[in-house]
Structure formats: C-alpha cells, structure tokens
Amino acid sequence: MNNYIQKCIDDEMFLASCVSLNETANDINQIELANFIRENLHKMSDTEMINFHKKIVSPNQIYNDLVIFELKNIQYTLIDDFGIFIKFMETNLSRYHTKIMNTYLEDNEWTFHDHTSKKYPLKENEIIYENSLHKSHTDDKVTFNYLTELLNLFIRHISNKDKLKISLKLIKWSDGIYWVVYKGYKVI
C-alpha cells in the first residue's frame, strides 16, 4: 500500500489533509484508493467527499450530471398551443441531443414528420420526432433515462393535458434498428 495513504489511515487523518490537491485517481493505485475510501468514507465531511469525488469523476461526467439535472428540473412557461409545443420539442431535442453523453442514439439530429410525411400516416394534428437506436442498445440505462427525462420535460410543460398529448415509443424496424419516436398530437 502507498505509504502516504497508509500514514493517513494509521493517523486517522481526514482526507483533505491526506490527499494532495495535485494527486488524481490515476496517481494512486485504484485498489489502494478503494481501500482508502472504505476505511475513511465514514470520517469525511461533505466538503471532503465532494473534493474526493471530483478526483475520481471526469469533467465530462460532471458536465453530463449537470445537464441531466437541468433537464430534470428546468421549468419554462406552460404551453397550450400545438404549434408552440412543436417548436418547444424541436428546441429541446436539439439542445439536449448535443449535450448528453453516453447515449446510443444513432442519428445526429431528430427527424421531424407531420401530415405530409411519406413514412408515417399522420393527421394534421399529429407530429413525430424520430431517431434510431440499434437493438443492442435498447436496454441501455443511460439512453433510456435520457429519453424518459425528455418525455417528462415535454409532459411537464403542457398546460392542458386533455388538449395536448405526447408519447414515446420504440418501433422495431429491420436490420436490428429501432425507431425512437416521440409522437405529439392535439386532441380535436
């Protein structure tokens, strides 16, 4: 075991005084790091835990966590107009699609379909945004959580849930591809 970490454990010193700010998780053997956490986690203050967590989590993961937090909690004005709701969906699909990491959607952009679509038989009061997903990723938790949080965002911003509706579906296609489909419609 690293002598520096052993000294911290033997002296029952808190993490902030034991781990140099210049050290990273890569500087310490991961097994020793895990043992250090096991022995000292219960002694750490909130600040020490946060500082230690920053050392073992990449900036990309921290960024992703912050974007997911935003997605789960952002609140805009409620919407009751179908045209405004379509624009709201487009804006947020575009915004979060480029920011959320580690999802397995295959297309760089969401494809919009309305009643003029040749792919889907839609009525004038219906729209679809679609993306694709390979069947090997249909059980991926990060992707599923992202898609669910987007659905929750859309639902959360509908002022009259009897007037506007939104759903999320996976449609099995060919060659191991599934279509990820958000279908919105205005009840008439």
N, C-alpha and C positions, 0 to 999 in steps of 0.2 A: 504494500500500500504506500502511496505517496506520503513521504514524511510530513509534509506540510499539512495535509489533511489529517493524518494520524495525530499530530500535535493538537489540532483543533478539536478532534474528538476527545482526546485524553484530557485536555484542559476544559472541556465543556464550554468552549467559547462559541459565541453566536456567529452565524455565517458572515455577517457584514465585516467582522474583524478577522475572519479566517480566509476568505477568498478575495484575492486581489482583484481590483476592478479591471486589470489588464488581462486576467485569465479568462478563457472561454471554455465551454464544454469540451472543445476539441483539445485543449491543453491538458486535460485530465482524463485519465482512462475512464471510460464510461461505467465500468463495473465499480471502480472506486467512487465515482460520482454518485451512482445509485446507492452504494453503501452509506456514503456521507448523508444523503437525503434521508435514508431510513433511520439513521442514528440521530439526526438533528432537526428533522422537519417539525417535530412537536415543540421545539425550543424557539423556532423562528418567529419573529414579529411579522406582521403583514408586509411591512416595507422590505424586510429581508426576503420573504417569499417572492415578492414581486421582482426584486432585483435579481434573485437567482433564476426565476422563470425567464427573464429576459436573456439570460446567458444560455439557456438551453433551447429557446424557441427562435427560429429565424425571423428576421424582419418581415419577410414575405408572409409568414404565418400570422404575425401580429397584425399586419395590414389586412389580411383576409378576415381575421376575427373582428376587426373594427368595422369593416364593410358589412359583414353579416349582422353585427349589432345594429348598424344603421338600418339595414333592410328590415330587420325585425321590429324596429321601434319608430321609424320615421312616420310622421303624421302630417299629411297635407290637407287641403280643403276637401271636403266630401264632394263627390261627383254624382250628378243625376242625369247628365246629358250623354247620350251614347257616343256622339262624335268626340266630345272631350275625353270620355273614357277610353276610346280607341287611341287617341293621342297620348294619354297617360300611360297606357300599356306599352306603346311603342317607345316612349321616352325611357321608361324604367327597364324594359327588356334590353334596350341598348346600353343604358348606364351600367347595370349590374353584370351584364354578359361579359363586358370587357374588364371588369374589376374582380370578380370572384374567381379564385384559383382552384385548381384541382377538381374541376368538374369535367365530365367526359362528353359534353355536347359536341357534335362533330362540325357543325356549321358556325362560321364566324359571325353570322347575323341571323336574326329571326326572319322568316319569310312570312309576309302578310298575304292573306287571302280574304276576299269579300265575295259578294254575289256574282262577280264577273269571273271568278276562279274557274279554271278548266279542271282543276284537280279535285275540288270539293264542291258538292252541290249545296251551296249556301243560299239562304234567303236574303233579302235586302236588309234585314235586321240582325244578321249574323256575320261574325268575322272569326278568323282563325289566325293565330301566330304559330308557326311550327319551326322545329329544329329536329335534328336527327340524333340518334343515340344507338351505338352498337349493342347488340343483345348481351355481350359480355359485361356491359356496364349498367344494366338495368337494375341491379341490386346495390349499386354504389351509394353509400350513405351520404357522402358529401353532395353528390349530384342530386339525390332525392331530396335532401334537406333544402338545398338551394331552390329547386323547383317548387317545393311546398311553401317556402317562405315568400317566393314571388307570388304564388297564388294567394297567400294570406295578405300580402300587400294590396293586391287588387281588390280582394273582398273587403278589406278594412276601409277602402276609400269609396265604396259605393254607398250613397246616402239612402237610397231606397232599394233594398234587396228584393223587393217584389217587382221592380221595374227593370233592373239590370242584373244579368246573371253572368257568371264566369265559371268555367270548369277546366280541369287539367286531365288529359288522357294520354296514355301510351298506346299507340296503334302499331301492331305488328305488321311489318311490311315484308319485303323479300331480302335475301342475302344477309340475314342476321341484323337487319336495320329496323329500328322502331322509330316512329314519328312521335315526337313530344309535341302535344297540341294543347294550346290554351284556346278555348272557344268562348267567345263573348257574344252575348245577344241581348237585345232589348225586347222585353215582353210587350206584345201588342194585342 
